[in-house]
């Protein structure tokens, strides 16, 4: 979960604030060992934060998908409406 796209900086900040331990997540050498050095397991926050970050990721993904579908629908709708309007005026 350390490299999961759902784990955003705000989630790492939440873990750091709760445990009082700072993580260097930008480091190439960042690994599970560094997380285990922090008092995370005492707080039981690791699992909760990861779960909430995944839920957040899925909500944002679904929202983006729905926005994209709505834009496509509206483009098609207005194109059809414009076409229908143009065809209607040529009939008279």
C-alpha positions as CSV (number, residue, x, y, z in Angstrom):
1,X,0.0,0.0,0.0
2,X,3.0,2.3,0.3
3,X,3.2,2.8,-3.4
4,X,-0.6,2.7,-4.1
5,X,-1.8,5.8,-5.9
6,X,-4.6,6.1,-3.4
7,X,-2.1,6.9,-0.6
8,X,-1.8,10.7,-1.1
9,X,0.3,13.1,0.8
10,X,-2.6,14.1,3.1
11,X,-2.8,10.4,4.2
12,X,0.9,10.3,5.1
13,X,0.4,13.6,6.9
14,X,-2.5,12.0,8.9
15,X,-0.3,9.1,9.9
16,X,2.6,11.4,10.8
17,X,0.4,13.6,12.9
18,X,-1.2,10.7,14.7
19,X,2.0,8.8,15.4
20,X,4.3,11.8,15.8
21,X,6.7,10.2,13.3
22,X,7.8,11.9,10.0
23,X,8.2,9.7,6.9
24,X,10.5,10.5,4.0
25,X,8.2,9.0,1.3
26,X,10.0,10.8,-1.5
27,X,13.2,8.8,-0.8
28,X,14.1,6.0,-3.1
29,X,15.0,3.9,-0.1
30,X,11.6,4.3,1.6
31,X,10.4,0.8,2.5
32,X,8.3,-1.2,5.0
33,X,11.2,-1.1,7.5
34,X,10.8,2.7,7.8
35,X,7.1,2.3,8.5
36,X,7.7,-0.4,11.1
37,X,10.0,2.0,13.0
38,X,7.1,4.3,13.6
39,X,4.7,3.6,16.5
40,X,1.9,3.0,14.0
41,X,0.7,-0.4,15.3
42,X,0.1,1.2,18.7
43,X,-2.4,3.5,17.2
44,X,-4.0,1.1,14.8
45,X,-4.1,3.9,12.3
46,X,-2.3,2.3,9.4
47,X,-5.2,0.1,8.3
48,X,-7.8,2.7,8.8
49,X,-5.9,5.4,6.9
50,X,-5.2,3.0,4.0
51,X,-8.8,2.0,3.8
52,X,-10.0,5.5,3.8
53,X,-7.5,6.5,1.2
54,X,-8.7,3.7,-1.1
55,X,-12.3,4.8,-0.6
56,X,-11.3,8.3,-1.4
57,X,-9.5,7.1,-4.5
58,X,-12.5,5.2,-5.7
59,X,-14.9,8.1,-5.1
60,X,-12.7,10.5,-7.1
61,X,-12.3,7.9,-9.9
62,X,-16.1,7.3,-10.1
63,X,-16.7,11.1,-10.0
64,X,-14.2,11.6,-12.9
65,X,-15.8,8.7,-14.8
66,X,-19.3,10.1,-14.4
67,X,-18.2,13.6,-15.4
68,X,-16.6,12.2,-18.5
69,X,-19.8,10.3,-19.4
70,X,-21.9,13.3,-18.8
71,X,-19.8,15.5,-21.0
72,X,-20.0,12.9,-23.8
73,X,-23.8,12.7,-23.3
74,X,-24.2,16.4,-23.4
75,X,-22.1,16.8,-26.5
76,X,-24.1,14.1,-28.3
77,X,-27.4,15.6,-27.1
78,X,-26.6,19.1,-28.3
79,X,-25.2,17.9,-31.6
80,X,-28.4,15.9,-32.2
81,X,-30.5,18.9,-31.1
82,X,-28.6,21.2,-33.4
83,X,-29.0,18.7,-36.3
84,X,-32.7,18.4,-35.6
85,X,-33.2,22.1,-35.5
86,X,-31.3,22.6,-38.8
87,X,-33.4,19.8,-40.4
88,X,-36.6,21.3,-39.1
89,X,-35.8,24.8,-40.5
90,X,-35.0,23.4,-44.0
91,X,-38.4,21.7,-44.2
92,X,-40.2,25.1,-44.2
